[in-house]
Amino acid sequence: MEQTSLAHQTLLERLDALANDSLRYWALPAGSTARLLNVSENATYLVALPDGGRRVLRVHRENYHSERAIECELAWAHALRATGFVRTPAAIPGRDGRLVQTGVSADLPNPRHMVMFEHVPGEQPDESRDLVGPFEELGAMAARLHEHAIHWQKPAPFERLTWDLDAVFGPQATWGDWRRAPHLDTEMQAVLERVEQTVRTRLERFGQSPQRYGLIHADMRLANLLMDGDRTWLIDFDDCGSGWFLYDFAAGISFIEDSPAIPAMREAWVRGYRLVRDLPDEEEREIDSFVMLRRMALTAWIASHINVPEAQALAPDFARVSAELGEDYLSRMG
């Protein structure tokens, strides 16, 4: 683990150098600097301008999205913003007019795509406080996204991720095989094997009609909300793609699925959703299957991202809690 952490630190130092060197691709004043905010799939930087202004720079993970896929993400975010469906930061074009820039460094094995965004005010909701209000807002926001997605004319060719059963459980799963999760013993694996089969069966029966399945954000966590008074901004469309609409609730409770507050948060999300868009009782009853689908995806994410500090912190108990959640799910839905 120490060797992994050292390699990760070296990578961050090289990304810092790339981020600062690449600021020249945008029309920023001399003396602008980039400071790392966080790293997960991508490395995100706060760009400080000499006059006190700010921007946000996203340096993409290598070999995760093509340039075209990023352009499609930005096109949807722009359409949402232009129509007023959702507040989300604008992407800022480079000196050459392109929204996606590509940086090269001799210290990194592959080029990195980058996008610059405007900096918007606000703070993430405090997870130690009552989250019913934020989750009702999140549900309404998800419904607006889904309504927009159903009617939006996508640019061609349109290239984004797919969040279906094959993306989570298939031989080329987006985040890898959940069976490689750290601290997963044979008893836990047996439970999760049953969970996978149950989720597969139920969601195959649930189907992919256009009213249930389409373009989704796929990462609508509180970490991706910025609240500024009565204004709420949704950020980070990096995982957006084709999937079940109810997956957006499951993604919203990522990593906290075992919280005792989840039933109240779920009720609030559904209430907010129904203020904007119909959600039949039949569909609401299947939310638990999407929660387990997402949890299984995250179990694979832990395994394939073990060099990321967040994954390292979560790894010791994640497989065990996943199995406990699975047992509860099977007792009700299996």
TAQUIZI-V951142 format. One record per backbone hydrogen bond with DSSP energy under -1.0 kcal/mol. CO is the residue of the C=O (numbers start at 1). NH is the residue of the N-H. E is the energy in kcal/mol with one decimal. If there is no record, write none. Layout:
{{CO:NH:E} {CO:NH:E}}
This chain:
{{1:5:-2.6} {2:6:-2.2} {3:7:-2.2} {4:8:-2.3} {5:9:-2.4} {6:10:-2.3} {7:11:-2.2} {8:12:-2.4} {9:13:-2.1} {10:14:-1.9} {11:15:-2.5} {12:16:-2.6} {13:17:-1.8} {14:18:-2.2} {15:19:-3.1} {16:20:-2.3} {17:21:-2.3} {18:22:-2.1} {22:25:-2.2} {23:26:-1.7} {25:95:-3.3} {26:28:-2.3} {29:32:-1.4} {33:48:-2.7} {35:46:-3.0} {38:44:-2.9} {42:40:-2.5} {43:59:-3.2} {44:37:-3.7} {44:38:-1.3} {45:57:-2.6} {46:35:-2.4} {47:55:-1.9} {48:33:-2.0} {49:52:-2.2} {53:49:-2.8} {55:47:-2.8} {56:117:-3.4} {57:45:-3.3} {58:115:-2.0} {59:43:-2.6} {61:64:-1.0} {66:70:-1.9} {67:71:-2.2} {68:72:-2.0} {69:73:-2.0} {70:74:-2.5} {71:75:-1.9} {72:76:-2.1} {73:77:-2.3} {74:78:-2.4} {75:79:-2.2} {76:80:-2.6} {77:81:-2.2} {78:82:-2.8} {79:83:-1.9} {80:85:-1.5} {87:234:-3.0} {90:118:-2.5} {94:97:-2.1} {98:94:-2.7} {101:114:-2.9} {103:112:-2.5} {105:108:-1.3} {112:103:-2.9} {113:60:-2.9} {114:101:-2.6} {115:58:-3.1} {116:92:-3.4} {117:56:-2.4} {123:227:-2.9} {126:129:-1.9} {131:135:-2.2} {132:136:-1.9} {133:137:-2.1} {134:138:-2.2} {135:139:-2.2} {136:140:-2.0} {137:141:-2.4} {138:142:-2.5} {139:143:-2.1} {140:144:-1.9} {141:145:-2.3} {142:146:-2.4} {143:147:-2.5} {144:148:-2.3} {145:149:-2.6} {146:150:-2.0} {147:151:-1.2} {148:152:-1.8} {161:242:-2.2} {164:168:-1.0} {165:169:-3.4} {166:170:-1.7} {167:174:-1.9} {170:173:-1.4} {173:176:-1.2} {177:180:-1.8} {178:181:-1.8} {181:184:-1.2} {185:189:-2.6} {186:190:-2.1} {187:191:-1.7} {188:192:-2.4} {189:193:-2.4} {190:194:-1.6} {191:195:-2.0} {192:196:-2.7} {193:197:-2.0} {194:198:-2.3} {195:199:-3.0} {196:200:-2.7} {197:201:-2.3} {198:202:-2.6} {199:203:-2.7} {200:204:-2.2} {201:205:-1.6} {202:206:-1.9} {203:207:-1.8} {209:212:-2.3} {209:213:-2.1} {212:245:-2.8} {214:243:-3.0} {216:241:-1.8} {219:221:-2.4} {221:224:-1.8} {222:225:-1.9} {224:235:-2.6} {226:233:-3.1} {227:123:-2.0} {228:231:-2.0} {231:228:-3.5} {233:226:-2.3} {237:240:-1.9} {241:216:-3.1} {242:163:-4.1} {243:214:-2.9} {244:247:-1.4} {245:248:-1.7} {246:250:-1.5} {247:251:-2.8} {248:252:-1.2} {251:254:-1.5} {253:256:-1.9} {256:259:-2.2} {259:262:-1.7} {261:265:-2.1} {262:266:-3.2} {263:267:-2.2} {264:268:-2.1} {265:269:-2.5} {266:270:-2.6} {267:271:-2.2} {268:272:-2.6} {269:273:-2.6} {270:274:-2.5} {273:276:-1.7} {273:277:-2.9} {280:284:-2.3} {281:285:-2.3} {283:286:-1.5} {284:287:-1.8} {286:289:-1.1} {286:290:-1.2} {287:291:-2.2} {288:292:-2.1} {289:293:-2.2} {290:294:-2.5} {291:295:-2.4} {292:296:-2.5} {293:297:-1.9} {294:298:-2.6} {295:299:-2.0} {296:300:-1.7} {297:301:-2.1} {298:302:-2.6} {299:303:-1.3} {300:304:-2.3} {301:305:-1.5} {305:308:-2.7} {308:312:-2.2} {309:313:-2.3} {310:314:-1.7} {311:315:-1.9} {314:318:-1.1} {317:321:-2.6} {318:322:-2.4} {319:323:-2.2} {320:324:-2.1} {321:325:-2.8} {322:326:-2.2} {323:327:-2.5} {324:328:-2.0} {325:329:-2.5} {326:330:-2.9} {327:331:-1.9} {328:332:-1.1} {329:333:-3.2} {330:334:-1.4}}
